[in-house]
């Protein structure tokens, strides 16, 4: 798809897109069979007003993508949350553009914060690796209860709690500004280990499926 997008920091005049963004987030999570921290249009609007979100538009002004920033543990940690791309524009490279923009914005607003994310997708893992993120254990993420409460809407939340928030279907990734490899190094490491990551994700999914079957039988 040969399409030019405008990827920019969202502002007050973009709040009219909040409803469609929330609807697409919910539809995407349902299609993947996972969950996300449910956000209201008002919450998305507030992120836009605060200058803590990135929006992607076509040249004609149609919404096509979005992502926002959340801070945890008094600004020690930052999450780039709610990454969403309109279905017809997926696999166009737009997600990578949005992630780069929101990463740069996070570094500008929170230069000393550790930037982290949880994902079930190899595509997002690759994008994160290209930015300098590394896979980490859950213990290296924020332990702020408010962050983990956002996982309650995920269909796998019972697995997370049964593991004492130490493991789940998602892979944790982290960028530490004080101690990190260069993006080309993390990208190369991902390329070397991608088959291992694929296998681990398959195993995790099988374990999740088995655990749900056992629960349904009890």
Secondary structure, DSSP 8 states (H G I E B T S, - for coil): ----EEEEE--GGGGGGHHHHHHHHHHHHHHHT-------HHHHHHHHHTT-EEEEEETT--EEEEEEEEEETTTTEEEEEEEEE-GGGTTSSHHHHHHHHHHHHHHHH-TTSEEEEEES-HHHHHHHHHHT-EEE-GGGS---HHHHHGGGGSTTHHHHHHTTTS--SSEEEEE-TTS---HHHHHHHHHHHHHHHHHHHHHHHHHHHHHHHHHHH-
